């Protein structure tokens, strides 16, 4: 087994994450208990969820709002940099973009 930096620690190549669910059962899914972690609160993600997200200890997750609640994604530094560059460009060329939108 080779060390893959995008693969969570403790998940072997032969493990197939059983997290793929379809339809209404996807919403019901499973429940996680909120626990105290120092002065904060947190949840422990099961190994199959970590495998689905392709994260391990020390990795960062992005949380975003969705119409159905919230979504967790592996934090993508390159994508974040592209988003910030687009925001700077939109701010700088705000008037030109407004004219083009007409």
C-alpha positions as CSV (number, residue, x, y, z in Angstrom):
1,X,0.0,0.0,0.0
2,X,1.5,3.4,-1.0
3,X,1.0,6.6,0.9
4,X,-1.5,8.7,-1.0
5,X,-1.7,12.3,0.4
6,X,-5.4,12.6,-0.6
7,X,-6.3,9.3,1.0
8,X,-7.4,9.4,4.7
9,X,-5.1,7.7,7.2
10,X,-6.3,4.2,8.1
11,X,-8.4,3.5,5.0
12,X,-7.0,0.7,2.8
13,X,-7.1,0.5,-1.0
14,X,-9.5,-2.4,-0.8
15,X,-12.1,-0.6,1.3
16,X,-15.1,0.6,-0.7
17,X,-16.9,3.3,1.3
18,X,-20.5,2.2,1.8
19,X,-21.6,5.9,2.0
20,X,-23.2,6.0,-1.4
21,X,-27.0,6.3,-0.8
22,X,-29.7,7.4,-3.2
23,X,-33.2,8.9,-2.8
24,X,-35.0,9.7,0.5
25,X,-32.7,7.4,2.4
26,X,-29.8,9.7,1.6
27,X,-31.5,12.5,3.7
28,X,-32.2,10.2,6.6
29,X,-28.7,8.7,6.5
30,X,-27.3,8.4,9.9
31,X,-27.1,10.5,13.0
32,X,-24.0,11.9,14.6
33,X,-23.8,13.0,18.3
34,X,-22.6,16.5,19.1
35,X,-19.9,16.3,21.8
36,X,-17.9,18.8,23.8
37,X,-14.3,19.2,22.6
38,X,-12.5,21.5,25.0
39,X,-14.6,24.7,25.1
40,X,-16.2,24.0,21.7
41,X,-18.6,21.4,20.3
42,X,-17.9,18.9,17.5
43,X,-18.9,15.7,15.8
44,X,-16.8,12.6,15.0
45,X,-17.1,11.6,11.4
46,X,-17.2,7.9,10.7
47,X,-14.3,6.4,8.6
48,X,-16.5,5.9,5.6
49,X,-17.5,9.5,5.6
50,X,-13.9,10.6,5.8
51,X,-13.1,8.2,2.9
52,X,-15.9,9.8,0.8
53,X,-14.6,13.3,1.6
54,X,-11.0,12.0,1.0
55,X,-9.7,13.7,4.2
56,X,-7.8,12.6,7.2
57,X,-6.4,14.0,10.4
58,X,-5.2,17.6,10.0
59,X,-7.0,18.2,6.7
60,X,-9.4,21.1,6.4
61,X,-13.1,21.0,5.4
62,X,-15.3,23.7,3.9
63,X,-18.8,24.1,5.1
64,X,-21.4,25.7,2.8
65,X,-25.2,26.3,3.1
66,X,-27.5,24.4,0.8
67,X,-31.2,24.5,0.4
68,X,-31.4,21.3,2.5
69,X,-29.0,22.3,5.3
70,X,-25.2,22.3,5.0
71,X,-22.6,20.5,3.0
72,X,-19.1,19.5,3.9
73,X,-16.3,19.4,1.3
74,X,-12.6,18.9,1.3
75,X,-11.0,22.4,1.4
76,X,-9.4,23.1,-2.0
77,X,-6.7,25.8,-1.6
78,X,-6.4,26.2,-5.4
79,X,-10.1,26.7,-5.9
80,X,-10.2,29.2,-3.0
81,X,-7.4,31.2,-4.6
82,X,-9.3,31.3,-7.9
83,X,-12.5,32.4,-6.2
84,X,-10.6,35.2,-4.4
85,X,-9.0,36.3,-7.8
86,X,-12.4,36.4,-9.4
87,X,-13.8,38.5,-6.5
88,X,-10.9,41.0,-6.9
89,X,-11.5,41.2,-10.7
90,X,-15.3,41.7,-10.2
91,X,-14.7,44.5,-7.7
92,X,-12.1,46.2,-9.9
93,X,-14.1,45.9,-13.1
94,X,-17.5,46.4,-11.5
95,X,-18.7,49.2,-13.8
96,X,-17.6,47.4,-17.0
97,X,-19.3,44.2,-15.9
98,X,-22.5,46.1,-15.1
99,X,-22.5,47.6,-18.6
100,X,-21.9,44.2,-20.2
101,X,-24.8,42.7,-18.2
102,X,-27.3,45.1,-19.8
